[in-house]
Amino acid sequence: MNALTIDMAIQAIVLIGVIITAYLTIRSRDLLVAALMSAAMSLLLSLEFYSLHAPDVAIAEAAVGAGVVTALVVYGIAKTERWEGGE
């Protein structure tokens, strides 16, 4: 296997991980789990951006998407109900 096919295989695995975490984010009824799945998806996206040779975008995605946004969402969940529908 040459380097191009290995790189494409890694990108395919990362993109499958992005799709799985996005599905788990949507399907989760626990809002804290959904926020953490969203952070995992953001980290996988930053890994994908880095593998596509865009390190500045990868750093911004990791800092904003996985860091700041997740912290704000978790803070909002802490101030309200954790479960969807107020169960």
C-alpha positions in Angstrom: 0.0 0.0 0.0 1.3 3.4 -0.8 1.0 6.5 1.3 -1.9 7.9 -0.6 -4.2 4.9 0.0 -3.2 4.8 3.7 -4.0 8.5 4.0 -7.4 8.0 2.3 -8.2 5.0 4.6 -7.5 7.2 7.7 -9.6 10.0 6.3 -12.5 7.5 5.6 -12.2 6.1 9.2 -12.3 9.6 10.6 -15.3 10.6 8.5 -17.2 7.5 9.5 -16.4 8.5 13.1 -17.9 11.9 12.4 -21.0 10.4 11.0 -21.4 8.0 14.0 -20.9 10.8 16.6 -23.3 13.1 14.8 -26.0 10.3 14.8 -25.4 9.6 18.5 -25.6 13.4 19.2 -29.0 13.5 17.5 -30.4 10.4 19.0 -29.3 10.9 22.6 -32.0 11.9 25.1 -29.4 12.9 27.8 -28.3 16.4 26.9 -24.9 16.1 28.6 -24.1 13.0 26.5 -25.3 14.9 23.4 -22.9 17.8 24.3 -20.0 15.4 24.8 -20.7 13.6 21.5 -20.8 17.0 19.8 -17.4 17.7 21.3 -16.1 14.4 20.1 -17.4 15.1 16.6 -15.7 18.5 16.7 -12.4 16.9 17.6 -12.7 14.4 14.8 -13.5 17.2 12.4 -10.4 19.1 13.5 -8.4 15.9 12.9 -9.9 15.7 9.4 -9.0 19.4 8.8 -5.4 18.7 9.9 -5.1 15.7 7.6 -6.3 17.9 4.8 -3.4 20.3 5.5 -5.3 23.1 7.1 -3.8 23.3 10.5 -5.1 26.8 11.2 -8.7 25.7 10.7 -8.0 22.5 12.7 -6.8 24.6 15.7 -9.8 27.0 15.4 -12.2 24.1 15.2 -10.7 22.3 18.3 -10.6 25.5 20.3 -14.0 26.9 19.5 -16.0 23.8 18.6 -14.7 21.4 21.2 -13.7 23.9 23.8 -15.8 27.0 24.1 -19.0 25.8 22.7 -19.0 22.6 24.7 -18.3 24.6 27.9 -21.2 27.0 27.2 -23.6 24.1 26.4 -22.6 22.2 29.5 -23.0 25.3 31.6 -26.5 25.8 30.1 -27.4 22.2 30.9 -26.2 22.7 34.5 -28.6 25.6 34.8 -31.6 23.7 33.3 -32.8 20.1 33.0 -30.3 17.5 32.0 -32.9 15.2 30.2 -34.8 16.1 27.1 -38.4 16.8 27.9 -37.8 17.5 31.6 -38.3 13.9 32.7 
